[in-house]
Amino acid sequence: SSLRDLKTFSAKDVFNHAKAGDDMALKIIRDIYFKFGRLLAVISSAFDPEVIIISGGVSNAGDLLLDIIKKGFSEVAFKNTEILVSSFKEKAAIYGAMKIVEDL
């Protein structure tokens, strides 16, 4: 089935269809995350991070997502900043909240 066949869909549906090679899903992913990479480059020009770590549920998209973000980033960035996917995936916020509570 194609993403076009669905009446409603979630971000997860878009990623799953993109991984399966669905043209419409791939276009959506490329457009959104290319622009996201460009946005990260603009933000990094203000904060000058050594590394940017992508986390959350979308980090499960892996190399597909990371390659598109890096391409958009490199188009706008003033310097080369490493962009990685968190090993915590969608649990990064929970681990961060636990660390804050632990430090109280």
C-alpha positions as CSV (number, residue, x, y, z in Angstrom):
1,S,0.0,0.0,0.0
2,S,1.0,3.6,-0.5
3,L,0.8,6.6,1.7
4,R,-1.6,8.1,-0.9
5,D,-4.0,5.3,-0.1
6,L,-4.4,6.3,3.5
7,K,-7.1,8.8,4.5
8,T,-5.2,9.8,7.7
9,F,-1.7,9.0,8.7
10,S,0.8,9.7,11.5
11,A,4.5,10.7,11.4
12,K,5.3,7.0,12.1
13,D,3.3,6.0,9.0
14,V,5.2,8.5,6.9
15,F,8.6,7.1,8.1
16,N,7.5,3.5,7.6
17,H,6.3,4.2,4.1
18,A,9.5,6.1,3.3
19,K,11.7,3.2,4.5
20,A,9.6,1.0,2.2
21,G,10.4,3.3,-0.7
22,D,7.1,5.1,-1.1
23,D,7.8,8.2,-3.3
24,M,5.3,10.5,-1.6
25,A,6.5,9.6,1.9
26,L,10.2,10.1,0.8
27,K,9.3,13.5,-0.6
28,I,7.7,14.6,2.6
29,I,10.7,13.4,4.7
30,R,13.2,15.0,2.4
31,D,11.4,18.3,2.3
32,I,10.7,18.6,6.1
33,Y,14.1,17.3,7.3
34,F,16.2,19.2,4.7
35,K,14.6,22.4,6.1
36,F,15.1,21.2,9.6
37,G,18.8,20.7,8.9
38,R,19.0,24.2,7.5
39,L,17.3,25.5,10.7
40,L,19.8,23.6,12.9
41,A,22.6,25.4,10.9
42,V,21.1,28.8,11.6
43,I,20.6,28.0,15.3
44,S,24.1,26.6,15.6
45,S,25.6,29.8,14.2
46,A,24.3,31.5,17.4
47,F,25.3,28.8,19.9
48,D,28.3,27.2,18.2
49,P,27.9,23.7,19.5
50,E,30.5,21.0,19.0
51,V,27.9,18.4,18.4
52,I,24.2,18.2,17.7
53,I,22.3,15.2,19.0
54,I,19.0,14.2,17.5
55,S,16.7,12.3,19.8
56,G,13.0,11.5,20.2
57,G,10.8,9.2,18.2
58,V,12.0,10.5,14.9
59,S,15.5,9.4,15.7
60,N,14.3,5.8,15.0
61,A,14.4,6.7,11.3
62,G,18.2,6.4,11.5
63,D,20.4,7.1,8.5
64,L,17.5,8.1,6.2
65,L,16.8,11.0,8.5
66,L,20.3,11.8,9.5
67,D,21.6,12.0,5.9
68,I,18.8,14.5,4.9
69,I,19.4,16.7,8.0
70,K,23.2,16.7,7.3
71,K,22.6,17.8,3.7
72,G,20.4,20.7,4.7
73,F,22.8,21.7,7.5
74,S,25.8,21.7,5.3
75,E,24.1,24.1,2.8
76,V,23.8,26.8,5.4
77,A,26.3,26.1,8.1
78,F,29.4,28.3,8.7
79,K,31.4,25.3,10.1
80,N,31.2,21.6,10.1
81,T,29.4,20.4,13.3
82,E,29.0,16.7,14.0
83,I,25.3,15.6,14.0
84,L,24.5,12.3,15.8
85,V,21.5,10.3,16.7
86,S,21.1,9.7,20.4
87,S,21.4,6.1,21.6
88,F,18.5,6.9,24.0
89,K,16.1,7.4,21.1
90,E,12.6,8.4,22.3
91,K,13.6,7.9,25.9
92,A,16.0,10.8,26.0
93,A,13.6,13.2,27.7
94,I,12.7,10.6,30.4
95,Y,16.4,10.1,31.2
96,G,17.0,13.9,31.3
97,A,14.0,14.3,33.7
98,M,15.3,11.5,35.9
99,K,18.7,13.1,36.0
100,I,17.2,16.5,37.1
101,V,15.2,14.8,39.8
102,E,18.2,12.9,41.0
103,D,20.2,16.1,41.3
104,L,17.6,17.8,43.5
